[in-house]
């Protein structure tokens, strides 16, 4: 009899632990969205860290310089996210870099995907970037960045300003170092070479932290990776 009670307690404890690990407090999978003129390979180090922490991942490669954000979201990102959500059978978290954060906000605002469980954005131009304001009219800029690049300015008619507050738990990490001093000269205040620290926050976010990282490499930064994992687990960054 006592062994029966022992095994009953064992399975109750085991099932409770499993529920705590995979229940509503934890995302079933994590979607990674790279930035403008980048590829899924740029998020590979972050993806490996997420996988090592036990998450299923979907690292989406989308043609960021070929279409406006609206087309990218509708035709290239949303179908993959929704298929992944169905395959994992649960809510999803997101980790985005740069324009990937704007892609996520558009997906949610337009109802193209279910509201995320949570998300971490790395160096997002949530209030646009002055580099687009000042260089967006140049032919070379358009050639390199495509139509989506010119949607990321700071004006009230630019895409970031039209997306409104976020409606899901969001942590934002942005950088304070630069390797592009020419672009940094166009940006007022501290920046990461592409986005001003003051332009990264968005209304409704749960946490915000600036770290010593550059825009092109923040997704590979050890602090950024550690803080991302911490936020997905606890809903906040470290002190």
C-alpha positions in Angstrom: 0.0 0.0 0.0 2.8 2.4 1.0 4.5 1.8 -2.4 1.2 2.6 -4.2 1.0 5.9 -2.3 4.6 6.6 -3.2 4.1 6.1 -6.9 0.9 8.1 -6.8 2.8 11.0 -5.2 5.7 10.6 -7.7 3.4 10.9 -10.7 1.5 13.8 -9.3 4.7 15.7 -8.7 6.1 14.7 -12.1 2.9 15.9 -13.9 2.9 19.2 -11.9 6.5 19.8 -12.9 5.7 19.2 -16.5 2.7 21.5 -16.4 4.8 24.2 -14.8 7.4 23.8 -17.6 5.0 23.8 -20.6 1.8 25.4 -19.2 0.3 28.8 -20.0 3.2 30.6 -18.4 5.7 29.4 -21.0 5.7 29.8 -24.8 5.7 26.6 -26.8 8.1 28.0 -29.4 10.1 31.1 -30.4 10.0 32.8 -33.8 13.1 34.8 -34.8 12.7 37.7 -37.3 15.9 39.3 -38.7 16.3 42.9 -39.7 16.4 44.8 -43.0 18.9 43.6 -45.6 19.9 40.7 -43.3 19.0 36.9 -43.3 18.1 34.2 -41.0 21.8 33.3 -40.6 22.3 36.6 -38.7 20.0 35.2 -35.9 21.7 31.8 -35.8 23.7 32.3 -32.6 20.5 33.5 -30.8 18.6 30.6 -32.2 21.1 28.1 -30.9 20.9 29.7 -27.4 17.1 29.4 -27.5 17.3 25.8 -28.5 19.8 25.0 -25.8 17.3 26.5 -23.3 14.7 24.0 -24.5 12.7 26.1 -27.0 11.5 25.0 -30.4 12.4 27.7 -32.9 11.4 29.0 -36.2 14.1 31.3 -37.8 12.3 32.9 -40.7 14.2 34.0 -43.8 12.2 36.6 -45.7 13.1 38.9 -48.6 13.3 42.1 -46.5 14.5 44.4 -49.3 12.1 43.2 -52.0 8.7 44.4 -50.8 7.0 46.8 -48.5 6.5 45.6 -44.9 2.8 45.0 -45.6 3.6 42.5 -48.4 6.4 40.9 -46.4 4.1 40.3 -43.5 1.1 39.0 -45.5 2.9 36.8 -48.0 6.2 35.8 -46.5 6.0 35.8 -42.7 2.4 35.3 -41.4 1.9 31.9 -43.2 5.1 30.5 -41.7 4.3 31.8 -38.2 0.8 30.4 -38.3 2.0 27.0 -39.6 4.6 26.9 -36.8 1.9 27.8 -34.2 -0.3 25.0 -35.4 2.6 22.5 -35.3 3.7 23.4 -31.8 0.2 23.6 -30.5 0.6 26.6 -28.3 1.4 30.3 -27.9 4.6 31.7 -29.4 7.3 34.1 -28.3 9.3 36.3 -30.7 12.8 37.6 -30.8 13.3 40.3 -33.4 16.2 42.4 -34.7 15.8 45.9 -36.1 13.0 46.0 -38.7 11.9 42.6 -37.5 10.3 44.4 -34.6 8.2 46.6 -36.9 7.2 43.4 -38.8 6.0 41.9 -35.6 4.0 45.0 -34.6 2.4 45.0 -38.0 1.5 41.3 -37.9 -0.2 41.8 -34.5 -2.0 45.1 -35.4 -3.5 43.6 -38.5 -4.5 40.4 -36.9 -2.3 38.3 -39.2 -1.1 36.2 -36.3 -2.3 35.4 -32.8 -1.1 37.8 -30.1 2.3 36.7 -29.0 3.0 35.1 -25.6 5.9 37.6 -25.2 8.6 39.1 -27.3 12.1 40.7 -27.1 13.1 43.3 -29.7 16.7 44.0 -30.3 17.5 47.6 -31.5 14.0 48.2 -33.0 13.3 51.5 -34.8 9.9 51.7 -32.9 9.9 55.4 -33.4 11.7 55.3 -36.7 15.3 56.3 -37.6 16.8 59.6 -38.5 19.1 57.8 -41.0 16.0 57.1 -43.1 14.8 60.7 -42.8 18.1 62.0 -44.1 19.2 59.3 -46.6 16.0 57.7 -47.7 15.8 59.8 -50.9 19.1 58.7 -52.2 19.1 56.2 -55.0 21.8 54.1 -53.4 19.8 53.9 -50.2 16.8 52.7 -52.1 18.9 50.2 -54.0 20.3 48.6 -50.9 17.3 48.7 -48.6 14.3 48.4 -51.0 10.8 49.7 -50.4 10.6 48.6 -46.7 13.7 50.8 -45.9 11.9 54.0 -46.8 9.0 53.1 -44.4 11.1 53.4 -41.3 11.5 57.1 -40.9 10.5 59.2 -37.9 7.6 61.1 -39.4 3.9 60.8 -38.4 3.1 59.2 -41.8 5.8 56.7 -41.6 4.9 53.1 -40.7 6.3 52.9 -37.1 4.2 55.9 -36.0 1.0 54.2 -37.3 1.2 50.9 -35.3 0.2 52.1 -31.9 1.1 50.7 -28.5 2.0 47.0 -28.1 -0.6 44.7 -26.6 1.7 41.8 -25.5 4.6 41.5 -22.9 7.6 43.1 -24.6 11.1 43.7 -23.5 13.4 46.0 -25.6 17.2 45.9 -25.7 19.0 48.5 -27.7 22.7 49.4 -28.2 24.8 52.3 -27.2 27.9 51.6 -29.3 28.6 52.2 -33.0 30.9 51.1 -35.7 29.4 53.4 -38.2 30.4 56.9 -37.2 29.0 58.5 -40.4 25.5 57.3 -39.7 25.8 58.1 -36.0 26.6 61.7 -36.9 23.1 61.9 -38.3 21.4 60.6 -35.1 20.9 62.9 -32.1 21.9 61.5 -28.7 23.3 58.0 -27.9 22.8 55.4 -30.7 23.9 52.0 -32.0 24.9 53.2 -35.5 21.4 53.0 -36.9 18.8 53.7 -34.2 18.8 56.3 -31.5 18.4 54.9 -28.0 15.4 57.3 -27.6 13.8 55.9 -30.7 13.7 52.3 -29.6 11.0 52.3 -26.9 7.3 51.9 -27.6 4.2 52.5 -25.5 3.0 49.4 -23.7 6.4 47.8 -23.3 7.1 45.8 -20.1 10.9 46.5 -19.8 13.6 48.4 -21.5 17.4 48.3 -21.3 20.3 49.9 -23.2 23.4 47.8 -23.4 26.9 48.3 -24.9 26.3 46.7 -28.2 26.2 47.8 -31.9 23.3 47.6 -34.2 24.7 45.0 -36.7 25.8 42.6 -33.9 23.5 43.0 -31.0 21.8 39.7 -31.7 25.2 38.0 -31.2 26.0 39.9 -28.0 26.3 37.7 -24.9 24.5 40.1 -22.7 21.7 40.5 -25.2 21.3 36.7 -25.4 21.3 36.2 -21.6 18.8 39.0 -21.2 16.6 37.7 -23.9 16.5 34.3 -22.3 15.8 35.9 -18.9 12.9 38.0 -20.3 11.3 35.0 -22.0 11.4 33.1 -18.7 10.6 35.8 -16.2 9.0 38.7 -18.2 11.7 41.2 -17.2 15.4 41.9 -17.6 17.9 41.6 -14.9 18.5 44.5 -12.5 
